[in-house]
Structure formats: C-alpha cells, structure tokens
Amino acid sequence: MEARLVTLKDWAKAIGVGVATAAILSLVMVPASKAGISPMPKPLGLAFAQVLLGEVPLPVGLLFHVVYVTFWSVVYIALFDRRTFLGALGLALGLWVLVLVFFFPIVGWGFFGLGVSPKLIVASLVPHLLFAIVLWGICRWAFPTHPDKVQASA
C-alpha cells in the first residue's frame, strides 16, 4: 500500500480534518446529552477519561474525544479511498463495534451497553454514522483530488 500522506501539508490537513470532524460531532452530541436526548449516562469520552483519571470535567472528556476522532480520521485519510463513502462507513461501523465490545465494558456500562440499556446500541450507532458522513464530506473538501493522482513534491 502506498502512503497517501506524503508532505507535511498533507499531514497537517489530515489532522485538521480530524479536529474539525470531532468539533462538529461534539457540537451535535454535547447538546443532545445535556438535553437528555441520549440514553447514555454521560458522554463516552468523559466516562473513559474518568476511568483513567478519576473525576474530571467535561472538557477533559472532550479532549479525549478529539484525540480519538482525530487519530481515526488520519487513519482513514492515510489508508482508505477518500472518494467513496463506503470506506468512511466501514471505519465508522468498525469503531462502533469497538465501542460496544471494548469501551462500554471498560466504563462499566456492560457488553453492548446492556448494563445501562439496550438503547445504547442504537444511541452509539447514530454518532458513528454522523462520523462517517462528516469525515467523508470534510475529506472531499480538504482533499479534492484522488491521492493516486497527486504527485509527491520533493
């Protein structure tokens, strides 16, 4: 597999895409959580940060979320075909399964979140679908040409 993030500018743009994706998702999910729309006891980034660090405020959880989303966004940009939505959707669904079987049990919500409510299965799918849509859309804007057609500059 050929590297797609060749220049420092490519890496900076990829990180920027990740941060922007995380910010947009946070702008949707934090108000939904505060309004009681989400059945999750608290934002997952905050719950995970509290497992690792003890009682911390929401901004620390948001920082965890930004780092996580940015990392996976860069992975997507570096490894997947950014022109098709299926790559973003596949990554999002894989991360959703990771949340259900790894992160939910770690934060004490049980396997698939069933320790809290079966509603967490769908409630955690929605932000992952939004992740796929937002990531793919921002990538189409930030990287308008196909990576295989771009010449690496020396």
Order of alpha helices (4+ residues) and beta strands (2+ residues): alpha-alpha-alpha-alpha-alpha
